[in-house]
């Protein structure tokens, strides 16, 4: 069976701390561990010394792959990140052992320090889907605009680094990327702040990236964008259960996730996998959205071309909130292609406007409930 977080901790115990003769888990060097579909991510405390970090990176990868092989499990990938030791620690010579002092917080097996947050951002909501083509980016954009129209300060991070759709959906063709003080400046339009890798690469260039490159690109978008003060940051994830959700779960303090699905059974099957991924990463699932729920023709009639209600039944079966459905309309398609999402709320018909506003209201409600469940504290994510 697939490896668990406890298995990864067990594998890492094979690596000894040369200065204390304890393993690196016992020494408190392991800050975070995540494992999903045999993709492992580990965050390790280590000095900012290239030789030491490369030695430790190789040791971690070897230990995990060997542990998996001994149990008949093939490790799909190992991502190792490093954080500097406590600033109070003294400077170290060139010949640095893996551990220099015990001042870093001790991490027990099964525990970790919370993921870091973005300064000034109150709530971070990931929007994911089990498969492509279900309208996840369309939902992300319109949810962001709907929340902004309710008076919130909203940002949209296009984290779909393999197939960024935000440049089209927001009409960014004429916009230029600006950098100030080594920070990417957000695009301010349609009442929201946005950033996408689609404006940092050639629009026709295929992004043929392995896991570490995808991880690095997402990390740069998060850390090097000047978001400012936000009530909500909506993160549009790539479809599926790959490296980017793992990276996000390590880097960011999440309020929760929204999963997008269409009514068909084949889409539901993949959506369930996305739900299970978030749950395995200890990200609260705020609810399910049924996109393309029905089609509104020019005659005003509603046609259930994909079988309306499938996602709602799936949400009930999983015990998750149902955030509502979004219809297919000619206006929605036209406004998406034109990059004018605000028009979905002004002159695209009452059913579409109401469905998008209801979605925003229900997301607000679920965020409030998630906060109450945590005793009013700011939500945190721990990946161990």
ROFIDO-180177 format. One record per residue: x negated, y, z negated of N, C-alpha, C, CB in turn. Coordinates in steps of 0.1 Angstrom, whole numbers, plus 5000, padded with zeros to 4 digits. Glycine has a CB too. Example, Ala and Ser with C-alpha at 12.3 -4.5 7.8 and 13.67 -1.06 7.14 Angstrom:
! ROFIDO-180177
486849434922487749554922486849674922488749554910/487249784929486349894929487150004921485949944943/
***
This chain:
! ROFIDO-180177
499249885000500050005000499150125000501050004988/499650245005498850365006498250404992499650485011/497150464992496450504980497250624973495050554983/497150624960497750734952496750834947498550664940/497250934940496351034934495450964924497151144928/496050874916495250804906494150724912496150714897/494450664924493350594931492150684935493950524944/492550804939491450894943490650934931492051024949/491250954920490450984907489550864904491451014896/490150744905489350624902488150614912490150504904/488350644925487250644934486150744930487750674948/486550864926485650974923484850944910486351104922/485350854902484550824890483250744893485450734881/483150704905481850634909480750734911482050554922/481050864912480050964914479551024900480551084923/478251014897477751044884477251194885476650954880/477351264873476851394871475351374866477651474861/474351414873473051384870472551454857472051434881/473151564853472751634841473351574829473051784842/474451514829475151464817475351314818476551524816/475151244829475351104831476851064830474551024821/477651164830479151134830479551144845479951234821/480751074848481251084861481851224863482250974864/482051264876482451404879483851434875482151434893/484651334873486051354868485951384853486951234871/485251304846485051324832484451464829484251214825/483451504837482751634835483651754838481551634844/484851734844485651844847485351914860485551944836/484651844869484251914882485351904892483051844887/486351814890487451794900488651884896487951644901/488951984904489952084902491352034907489652214907/491351984919492651944926492351824935493252064934/493351734935493351624944494751604950492951484936/494751574963496051554970495851434979496551674978/496851354981496751234990498151214996496251104983/498151215010499451195017499151125030500151335020/499751005032499550925044498050895045500050995056/497350875034495950835034495050955039495650715042/495551075040494751195042494451245028495451305051/493251255024492851295010492251435011491851195004/492551515001491951654999491451664985492951765003/490251714983489651724969489051864968488651604967/489251924957488652054954487652034942489652164951/486352064944485352034935484552164930484351934941/484252164918483452274912481952244916483552294897/481252344923479852314927479252454929479752234939/477952464926477252584928477252624943475752574923/477052754946477052804960475652774965477452954960/475452654968474152604973474352504983473252554961/473952534996474352455007473952315006473752515020/472652285001472152145001472952064990470752144997/473252124979473952054968475452024973474052144956/476052124979477452104984477551994995478052234988/476551995004476651895014476351755009475651925025/475451754999475251624992476551574985474051634982/477151664978478451634971479551594980478851744962/479651674992480651645001480551495007480651745013/479351465010479051325015479351225005477651315020/479051254992479251154981480751134979478651204968/481551244979482951234977483651154989483651374976/483251185001483851115012483550965012483451175026/482250935009481850795009482550714998480350785006/482750784986483350714975484850684978483250794962/485550774984486950754987487150654998487550884992/486250665009486450565020486050425015485550605032/485050415006484650285001485750224992483350284993/486350304984487450264976488650214984487850374966/488950284995490050245003489750115010490350355013/488550105015488149985023488249855013486749995028/487849875001487949764991489349714989487249804978/490349804992491749774990492449755003492349884981/491749745014492349725026493049845032493249615025/492749965028493350085033492350165040493950165021/492750205053491850295061492150435058492050265076/491150515054491350655050491350735063490250705041/492450805065492650885078491751005078494050925080/491451065067490651185066490351225052491251295074/489251285050488851345037488451485038487751255030/489151575032488851715032488351755018490051805036/487051815018486451855005486352005005485151785003/486852074995486752214993485852234980488052284992/485252354980484452384968484852514962482952384972/484752524949484952644941483752664933486252644933/483352794931482152824923482352794908481752974925/481352764901481452744887481852874880480152694881/482152864867482552984859481453094860482652944844/481853224863480853324865479953344853481653454867/480353294841479453314830478253224830480253294817/478253124839477153034840475853104845477452914848/474753064840473453134844473153094858472353094834/472253174865471753144878470953014877470853264884/470952944887470352804887469252804897471352694890/468252724895467152704904467552634917465952634898/466552614926466952554939467252404937465752564948/466652334927466852194925468052184915465652114919/469252194920470452204912471152074911471452314917/471352024899472151904897473651934900472051844883/474451824901475851844905476551924894476551714907/476151924882476751994871475752074863477651904862/475852204860474952274853475352304839474552404860/476652314837477052354823478552304822477052514821/478952314809480352254807481352364805480352174794/481052494810481952604808483152604817481252724809/483152524828484352514836485452444829483952444850/486652474832487752414825487752264827489152464829/487952184817488052034819489351994824487751974805/489251904834490451854841490551704838490451874856/491651664831491851524828492451454840492751514815/492351324840492951254851494451274851492551104850/495051304863496451324863496851464861497151234854/495851554859496151694857495251774866496051734842/495651904868494851994876495252134872494951974891/494352234876494752364874495652404885493452464875/496552504883497552534893496852594906498552634888/497552574917497052644929497052794928497952594941/496252854935496052994934497253064941494753044940/497553184937498653264943498053374951499553314932/498953444959498553554967498853684959499153554981/497953764956498153884948499353964954496953974947/500254004946501454084950502554014957500954184960/502453884959503553804965504253724954502953704975/505553754953506353694942506753544945507653774940/507353524957507753384961507253344974509353384961/506653224975506153174988507053054991504653134987/507653055003508552945007508052885020510053005009/507752755020507352685032508552635039506452565028/508552645052509652595061508952485070510252705070/509452365067508852245074509952165081508052165065/509452065089510351975096509551845099510852035110/510251735100509551615103509151595117510451505099/509751665126509451655140509551795147510351555147/508951805159509051925166510351945174507851935176/510652065178511852085186513152095179511951975196/513052105166514352125158514652265155514252045145/513752365159514052505157513552555144515552525158/512452495139511852535126511352675126510752445122/510752715137510252855138511352955140509252865150/512352915147513553005148514253025135514552945158/514352925127514952935114513953025105515052795107/512653005106511753085098511853235101510353035100/511853265113511953405117513253465113511853415133/514353395115515653455112515953465097516753385119/515353365090515453365075514653485070514953235069/513453515075512653625071513453755074511353625078/513953775086514753895089515953915081515053895104/516653795078517853805070517553855056518553675070/516453795050516153845036515753985036514953755031/515054035047514654175047515854265048513654195059/516854225056518054305057518854305044518954245068/518554215035519154225021518354315012519254085016/517354375017516554475009515254425003517454514998/514854295007513654245002512454285010513754095000/511254285004510054295012509554155016508954375004/509454135029509353995034508153985043510553945041/507353885042506253845051506553715058504953845044/506053695070506153575077504753535082507153585090/504353415077503053355082503353245091502253305069/502853265104503053155114501853055112503053215128/502152955103501152855101501152735110501352805087/501952745121502052635131500852665140503452635139/499652625136498452665143498252595156497252645135/498952475158498852405171499852465182499152255169/500952515177501952565187502652685181502952455191/501952795180502552915174503652975182501453025171/504752995177505953055184506253195181507152965182/505653245170506053375165505753485175505253405152/504653485183504453585193505653605202503153565201/506253505206507453515215508653555207507753385222/508953485195510153515188510153655182510253415176/509053715179508953855174508653955185507953855163/508353915197507954005207506654075205509054105209/505653995203504354055199503354075211503653965189/503854055223503054065235502154185236503854045248/502854305233502154435234501354475222503154535238/501454395211500754425199499354385199501554365187/498454465193497054435192496654395177496154545197/495754305175495354265162494354375157494654125161/494654425145493754525139493054465126494554655135/491854505124491054455113490554575105489854365117/490854585092490354695084489754635071491554795080/488454675068487754625056487854465056488354675044/487554405068487454265069488754195066486354205060/489854265067491154205065492054215078491954265053/492754115082493654125093494854205088494153985098/495254305096496354385093497654325099496154535099/498654315091499954255095500654335106500854235083/501454265114502354335123503654375116502654235135/503954505116505154555110506254575120504854675101/507254485120508354505130509454415126507854465145/510654465130511954395127512154395112511954255132/511554485105511754495090510854395082513154465087/509954325088509154225081507654245085509554075084/506754185077505354185080505054045085504454215067/504254035096503953905102502453885106504853885114/502053765105500753735110500753595117499653735099/500053575128500053445135498753425142501253445146/498353305143497153275150497353285165496653135147/498553295169498853315183498353445189500353305185/498053545180497453665185495953675183498153785177/495353565179493953555176493253475187493653515163/494053405195493453315205494053345219493553165201/493453295229494053315243495453245243493153255253/496453305247497853245246497953125255498853345251/497153095265497252975273496152875269497053015287/495352905259494352805254494952705245493152885247/494752575249495252465240494352455227495252335247/494952445216494252445203494052295200495052515192/492952245205492552105203491652095191491952035216/492252085179491452095167491651965159491952215159/490551925153490551815143490951875130489251745142/491251795120491751835107490951945100491751725098/489551945099488852045093488952185100487352015092/489152185113489252305120490652365117489052285135/491652285117493052325114493052385100494052215115/492452315090492352355077491752495076491552255068/490552515083489852645082490652755088488552635090/491352725099492252835106493352875096492752785119/494052785090495152815081494552895069495852695077/493452855064492852915052492453065055491552835048/491953085067491653225071492853305073490853225085/493953255078495153335080495753375066496253255087/495653285056496153315043495253415036496253185035/493953385035493053465027492653595033491853385023/492653605046492053725052493153815059491053685063/494353795054495453885059495853975047496753805064/496054105050496354205040497954215039495854345044/498454125030499954115029500554225021500353985023/499854275012500454385003501454324994501054495011/502354404989503454364980504554294988503954474971/504954174984506054104990506954034980505453995000/508254034982509153954974509153814979510554014975/509053794992509053664998508053655009510453625004/507253545009506453515021506953375026504853505017/507453385039507953265045506753205054509153295055/506453075051505353005058505952905068504352945048/505852935081506252845091505152735094506652925105/505452615090504452505090504552435104504652405079/503452365108503552275119504552165116502152225123/505052095126505951985123505051865118506751945136/505751775111505051655107504451665093503951615117/503551575090502951565076501451555077503551435069/500851655084499351655086498551735076499051695100/497451795081496451855073496951995067495251885081/497752065075498052205071498952205058498852275082/499952115057500752115044499852075032501852015045/498851985034497951955024497152075020497051835028/496552145030495752265027496652365020495252325040/497852385024498752485018499052455004500052495026/499252325001499552284987498352304978499952134987/497152304983495952324975495752474973494752264981/496052554983495652694983496652784976495452744996/497952754977499052854974499952804963499752884987/500452904955501452874945502752884952501352974933/503452774953504752774961505952774952504752644970/506952854956508252844950508952714954509052974953/508852684967509552564972509452554987510952554967/510152454992510152435007511652415012509352305010/511752465024513052445032512752345043513652575037/513552245045513352145055514452165066513352005050/514052175078514952205090515252075097514452305099/516452045100516851925107517951945117517251815097/518051875127519251875136520151755132518851865151/521351755137522351655132522051505136523651685138/521251485146521051345151520351255141520351345164/520651135141520051035132518451035134520550895134/518051045146516551035149515851155142516251025164/516551265142515951385136515951375120516651515140/517051315115517151295101516051195096518551235098/515751095103514651005099513351075097514450895109/513051165106511751235104511851345093511351305117/513051405092513251505081513051445067514651565082/513551315066513351245053511851235050514051105053/511051205060509651195058509051335053508851145071/509551445059509051575055509451595040509651685064/510651565037511151575023510251495013512551535021/509951375017509051295008507651345007509051145013/507151405018505851465018505851575008505451515032/506851675008506851784999506951724984507951875002/507751624982507951574969506651504964509051474969/505951444973504651374969503651484966504151284980/503751594972502851704969503251794958502651794982/504451754952504951824940505451964944503951824929/505951974956506652104960508152084959506152144975/508752164952510252154951510952184964510752244940/511852094968512552114981513852194977512951974987/513852314982514952404980516252364987514652544983/516152294998517352245005517052215019518352355004/518152175026518152135040518952225048518651985042/518452265060519152345070519452265082518352475074/520752265086521052195099521052295110522452125098/520052285119519952375130520652315142518552415133/521052395152521752335164522952255160520752255173/523652295150524752225144525852205154525252295132/526152305162527152295172526952405182528652315166/527552395194527352495205528652575206526952415218/528452705208529552795210529452835225529552915201/530452795233530452825247530952965250531252725254/530853005262531453135267532953145264531053165281/533553035263535053035261535353045246535652905266/534253055238534553075223534752945216535653165221/534852835223535052705217533752645211535752605227/533952565201532852495194532752355199532952505179/531452315203531252175208530152115200530852185223/530551995194529551925186528651835194530351845175/527751895202527051815212526051725205526351905221/525551755193524651675186525251595174523451755181/526551615172527151555161527051625148526651415159/527851735146527751825135527851745121528851935135/527151785111527251735098526251625094528551685096/525451585103524451475099523451515089523751435112/522951645090521951685080522651715067521351815085/523851755067524551775054524751635047525951835056/525051535054525251405048523851355043525851305058/522751385050521451345046521051415033520451375057/521351545032521051615020521851555008521451765022/523051525010523851464999523251324995525351445003/522851255005522251125001520951134993521951045014/520151244997518851264990519051344977517951334999/520251394974520451474962519851604963519951404950/519851664975519251794977520351904981518151794988/520052024978521052134982521152144997520652264977/522352165002522552195016522652345018523852115022/521752395026521652545028522552595039520252585030/523152515047524052565057523652515071524152705056/524552555081524252515095524152645103525352425100/523352625114523152735124523552685137521652785124/524452755144524952715157523952745168526352775160/524152685180523452725192524452825199523152595201/523852935203524653035211523753085222525153145202/524353135232523653195243522853315238524553245255/523453395229522853515223521553475215523753595215/521653375208520453335200519353295209520853215191/519553225220518553185229517953315236519053095240/518853405240518353525247517553615237519553605252/517953625225517253715216515953645211518153745203/515853515211514653445208513653465219514853295205/514053455231513153465242512653615244513853425255/513553705240513253845242512453905230514553925243/512353825219511653875207512453985200510353925211/513753975199514554075193515454005182515454155203/514953955171515753875162516853965155514853815152/516554085153517554175146518954175153517054315145/518854155166520154155174521054035170519854155189/520453925165521253815160522153855149520353705155/521853965142522754015131523654135135521854055120/523454185147524154305151525154285162523254415155/524754205173525654195184525554055191525354305195/525453955182525353815187526553735183524053745182/527553795178528753725174528853695159528853595182/530053695154530253675140529753535134531753685137/530053425141529553295136528053285133529953185145/527253345143525853335141525353425130525153375154/525853555130525553645119525853585105526253775121/527053535104527453485091526553365087528953445092/526253275096525453155093524053195088525353065105/523453295094522153345090522153415077521553435101/523153495075523353565062523653465051524353675063/524453365053524753265043523453185040525853175048/522653155050521353085047520553165038520653065060/520353295040519553385032520053385018519453525038/521353395016521953405003521753274995523453435004/521853165002521653034995520253014991522152915004/519353055000517953044996517653134984517053095008/518153254984518053334972518553264959518753474974/519653204960520253134949519353014945521653074953/518852934954517952824950516652874945517752734963/516152984949514853034944515153074929514353154952/516253144927516653184913516753064904517953264913/517452954909517652834901516252764898518552734908/515452764908514052704906513352784895513352704919/513452914895512752994885513352964871512853144888/514652954870515252924857514852784852516852924859/514752684862514352554857512952554851514452454869/512152654855510852664850510752764838509852714861/511952784832511952874820511753014823511052824810/511953064835511753204839510353234842512153284827/509453134841508053164845507953164860507053054839/506853224865506553224879506253084883505353314883/506853024894506652884898505252864901507552854909/504752744897503352704901503352564907502452714888/502352544914502252404921500952344916502252414936/501052224910499852154906499752034915499852114891/498652014922498351894931497251824924498051934946/497551694920496551624913496251484920496851594899/
***
